[in-house]
């Protein structure tokens, strides 16, 4: 995405439009805004390619999965709080039962907590001081914007997680749609749910 911005004068100089419901919802003029749009475009292409790969892989392994397989992989994640285990076990069992919606809802919101546990294990506090002086856990968006987290996960992985779980303008925004109760059932397709599982499983192998 950065290379395409550097190599294209038009991308850097011409404003771009954001459409919603076939209407112009926003105009992007700054180079930073257009870079974010370009990153989202490239990430979306990678997610679409991964979707094909993940769905093909799922068809090959789904009948061989045990109810606890995904849970057992994530439970190896260093620093994981024991209080997460019951929900992860339920999400794994529902995935095995091909209840993609239940599994997807659970892990879409669990990923933030699992990542926070893991980052604290690395020594990163994952805390923030609010404007009124209170200490609170960092949100998923706050963590993914921090250099220490990007260094551990890798920039490309962070962009993919952001696209799938957070980005309301360019991405799938699954975490926020689930949290706000506005997610559509078709958005929690099997391949997408497995992709979020893979985001968590990767933490067990870093």
C-alpha positions in Angstrom: 0.0 0.0 0.0 2.8 2.4 0.9 4.7 1.6 -2.3 1.6 2.2 -4.4 1.2 5.6 -2.8 4.9 6.4 -3.4 4.7 5.4 -7.0 1.4 7.1 -7.9 1.2 10.9 -8.0 -2.6 10.6 -8.6 -3.1 8.7 -5.4 -1.2 11.3 -3.4 -2.7 14.4 -5.0 -6.3 13.6 -6.0 -9.0 13.4 -3.3 -10.9 10.2 -2.9 -14.5 9.6 -2.0 -16.0 7.3 0.6 -19.4 5.8 -0.4 -22.1 4.5 1.8 -25.5 3.3 0.5 -24.3 4.6 -2.9 -24.0 8.1 -1.6 -20.8 10.1 -0.9 -20.2 9.8 2.8 -16.8 11.3 3.1 -13.9 13.0 1.1 -10.3 12.1 1.8 -7.8 14.8 1.0 -4.7 14.3 3.2 -2.0 11.8 2.3 -2.5 10.0 5.7 -6.2 9.5 5.0 -5.5 8.2 1.5 -2.8 5.9 2.8 -5.3 4.4 5.4 -7.7 3.9 2.5 -5.0 2.2 0.4 -3.9 0.0 3.3 -7.5 -1.1 3.8 -7.9 -1.9 0.1 -4.7 -4.1 0.0 -5.7 -5.7 3.3 -9.2 -6.5 1.9 -7.6 -8.2 -1.1 -5.4 -10.3 1.2 -8.4 -11.2 3.4 -10.4 -12.2 0.4 -7.6 -14.5 -0.8 -7.2 -15.9 2.7 -11.0 -16.5 2.8 -10.7 -18.9 -0.1 -7.7 -20.7 1.4 -9.3 -20.9 4.9 -12.7 -22.1 3.5 -10.9 -24.8 1.5 -8.8 -25.9 4.5 -12.0 -25.9 6.7 -13.7 -28.3 4.3 -10.8 -30.7 4.5 -10.5 -30.7 8.3 -14.0 -30.0 9.7 -14.9 -33.7 10.0 -11.6 -34.4 11.8 -11.9 -31.6 14.4 -12.8 -32.5 18.0 -15.0 -30.2 20.0 -12.0 -29.0 22.1 -9.3 -28.7 19.4 -9.5 -24.9 18.8 -9.8 -24.3 22.6 -6.7 -26.4 23.3 -4.6 -24.5 20.8 -5.7 -21.1 22.2 -5.4 -22.2 25.8 -1.6 -22.6 25.3 -1.3 -18.8 24.8 1.2 -17.4 27.3 -0.3 -15.2 30.0 -3.9 -16.3 29.3 -6.2 -15.6 32.2 -7.9 -18.8 33.5 -11.2 -16.9 33.5 -11.2 -16.9 29.7 -11.2 -20.7 29.5 -14.9 -21.5 29.9 -16.0 -19.1 27.2 -13.2 -20.3 24.9 -14.2 -23.9 25.5 -17.8 -23.1 24.7 -16.8 -21.2 21.5 -14.7 -24.2 20.4 -17.6 -26.6 21.0 -20.0 -24.4 19.1 -17.6 -24.2 16.2 -17.4 -28.0 16.1 -21.2 -28.1 16.1 -21.1 -25.8 13.1 -22.9 -23.1 15.0 -20.8 -20.4 13.4 -22.8 -17.5 14.8 -22.5 -18.5 18.5 -18.8 -19.3 18.1 -18.2 -16.1 16.1 -19.9 -13.8 18.6 -17.9 -15.2 21.4 -14.5 -15.0 19.8 -15.1 -11.6 18.2 -15.2 -10.1 21.6 -12.8 -12.5 23.3 -9.9 -11.7 21.0 -9.4 -8.3 22.7 -9.0 -10.0 26.2 -6.8 -12.8 24.9 -4.5 -10.3 23.1 -4.4 -8.1 26.3 -3.4 -11.1 28.4 -0.7 -12.1 25.9 0.8 -8.6 25.6 0.9 -8.3 29.4 2.9 -11.5 29.4 5.4 -9.8 27.1 5.8 -7.0 29.6 3.5 -4.5 27.9 1.0 -3.1 30.6 -2.0 -2.6 28.2 -3.3 0.1 30.6 -4.3 3.7 29.9 -5.1 6.7 32.1 -8.5 8.2 31.3 -9.0 11.9 31.1 -10.5 11.9 34.6 -7.4 10.2 36.0 -8.7 6.6 36.3 -6.7 3.6 35.2 -8.4 1.3 32.7 -7.6 -1.6 30.3 -6.6 -0.5 26.8 -9.2 -1.2 24.2 -8.4 -3.4 21.1 -8.1 -0.3 19.0 -5.7 1.4 21.4 -3.5 -1.7 21.6 -3.3 -2.2 17.9 -2.2 1.5 17.5 0.8 1.1 19.9 4.3 0.6 18.5 5.1 -2.1 21.1 2.1 -4.3 20.0 2.8 -3.8 16.3 6.4 -4.8 16.9 5.3 -8.1 18.5 2.5 -9.0 16.0 3.9 -7.5 12.9 2.4 -4.6 10.9 0.7 -6.8 8.2 -1.0 -8.9 10.9 -2.2 -5.8 12.8 -3.7 -4.4 9.6 -5.5 -7.6 8.9 -6.9 -7.9 12.5 -7.9 -4.2 12.3 -9.7 -4.8 8.9 -11.6 -7.9 10.1 -12.5 -6.7 13.6 -12.4 -2.9 13.8 -12.5 -0.8 10.7 -16.1 0.5 10.2 -15.3 2.5 7.1 -13.3 0.1 5.0 -13.3 -3.3 6.8 -15.7 -5.9 8.2 -15.8 -4.3 11.7 -17.0 -7.6 13.2 -15.9 -7.0 16.8 -17.8 -3.7 16.9 -20.9 -5.0 15.1 -21.1 -7.9 17.5 -20.6 -5.7 20.5 -23.3 -3.3 19.4 -25.7 -6.1 18.4 -25.8 -4.9 14.7 -23.9 -7.8 13.1 -25.6 -9.6 10.3 -25.7 -13.4 10.5 -24.1 -13.8 7.1 -21.1 -11.8 8.3 -20.2 -14.6 10.7 -19.5 -17.1 7.9 -17.4 -20.2 8.7 -14.2 -19.0 7.1 -14.4 -15.6 8.8 -15.0 -17.2 12.2 -12.1 -19.6 11.7 -9.9 -16.6 10.7 -10.5 -15.0 14.0 -9.7 -18.3 15.7 -6.4 -18.3 13.8 -5.7 -14.7 15.0 -5.8 -16.1 18.6 -4.0 -19.4 17.8 -1.1 -17.4 16.3 -0.5 -15.9 19.8 0.3 -19.4 21.1 3.2 -19.7 18.6 4.8 -16.3 18.8 
